[in-house]
Amino acid sequence: YSNGQRLRELSNLYLEDATYLRIEDLTAGYTFSNLFSARKGSLRLYAGAANLFTLTNYSGSDPAPDASYNETGIDEFNVYPLARTYYIGLKLKL
């Protein structure tokens, strides 16, 4: 007891390795420059993916610590998993 408050006992009983390798965003593109002879226009094509994969042996939903809320290392089970997103794009400059 400290100042009338009960101290928490810390235990590593349920502690597990949370190391991971993650690709959060991967984009590839190509720019076609001087597309129009009269103007210096360009065309850029690109494609990518967000939250492509996470390699880990962690049994929880997400091995990355959430610094804004979860400082105790205890998993929150009321959160959605990370969504994988694919995208393509076209940018035309005249």
Secondary structure, DSSP 8 states (H G I E B T S, - for coil): -BTTB-------TT-----EEEEEEEEEEEEEES-SSSS--EEEEEEEEEEEEEEE---SS--S--TTT--S----SSS-----EEEEEEEEE-
